[in-house]
């Protein structure tokens, strides 16, 4: 599948292997001084596992590359190793290999994970169609208070949503709904309408400080790592089936014809600006 | 297979998938200012493909993670993309996905590649036995003059050596024969004896400047990315078969009982010190 999805899909001996990679940098994706090596390594695995979950894949394993700053004490090396091992166990995604180097910059953790999907194949971003409902798997916003490190990737949910055929398009929310939903829409060639009063706001979005409202935080903080799902309207029976398998969906909007994302708030519909965090925007200087 | 081999082997739907990762840092593994983004990206893919070759695997694809320095011009981003695409084509190892970030340090290129092996399974480092011959697939030393960027991974050779069952243990020479051979020996629980007059010295090892002799360069410069192979003594027929399939082996020594590596030079046998480049030595501060 083309570049732009959360993961790539490769046919291997007649079966699909889903592969993904994410690179985390100290000072950008975590602050080593405050979170420590164990949490940093855990996050490096977790964000990759979340990418697998977004395709409905179950993780099989990962490899981890590390660039240590010069003069790194052995205890950091050791903490990273423990963090990788723990995350591998917690997420059933063992670190099967790696590479360690020393460089002149900050700590860099690079993980590539692979997984497999059921017979329906992977769920892509491109399957959303007008009339679909848009849902998320949990509450959004304020992840900076800690959830961006401690979140649990929605692997079980992603797998159920893929296996049952419920998810027609799916991605994980890494940059915030306001930034990520337009990507899903572009991949599917559709537009979307959100309803402000349905967006599930996390209590951390109310606690976090700064100039943003809780709703703005829920839309644009990012690093929620919940799944965004486009699906047909669910029957009561299917909703019960999903609930029994641990999947709760919060409907937040609908897929519409055309392009662009709007949000309905207090009865008024306006264009939703992408205020999510975009790691690339500064590098490319355009978009 | 355990940590320490060039690649990990994961059973996927009953078939072996070989997975490897290598992280390259500007100023350590390449000098971006002089080599440019295309060559840097090519090397990042090539070193991973070489790790696959060392197990006898054929590459199937890779994912690439990039950490761009702050303020990176778009033309570097573009050069990296072209380098990744070109390497993917040249080595039949397409870049199927990736992740791009911006960080405060130097350029970091992280690639994870995967491949498959024939029915005999992967060749590991641990299969060397006393009596085996030790060979390399090409001339060594002086790679700093350019080969460390332009080398062609020994994929075809590795696959033939694996498929024919010739290779009982194999690895690629990234840190130099003097550093890498002891690793193969430790993995196999054996010792080894090299013969100085048989080590194939590359002409670049004679041209490169510095205090080392050509033989020292051949033993310790590193980044040769030739394969080191332990195998039974070859019959003339097998040697012809290999030659017909493009595999030329230079015998450099033999596997012996015990531990440690010695080198025979001018009729005298001495312990070979590991003067190869070890990226980890400085980080760990021990070994």
Interface residues (C-beta under 8 A of the other chain):
Chain A: X3 X5 X7 X8 X9 X10 X12 X13 X15 X17 X19 X20 X21 X22 X23 X24 X25 X26 X27 X28 X29 X60 X61 X63 X64 X65 X66 X67 X68 X70 X72 X74 X77 X96 X97 X98 X99 X100 X101 X102 X103 X104 X105 X106 X108 X110 X112 X114 X116 X279 X280 X282 X283 X284 X285 X286
Chain B: X3 X5 X7 X8 X10 X12 X13 X15 X17 X19 X20 X21 X22 X23 X24 X25 X26 X27 X28 X29 X60 X61 X63 X64 X65 X66 X67 X68 X70 X72 X74 X77 X96 X97 X98 X99 X100 X101 X102 X103 X104 X105 X106 X108 X110 X112 X114 X116 X279 X280 X282 X283 X284 X285 X286
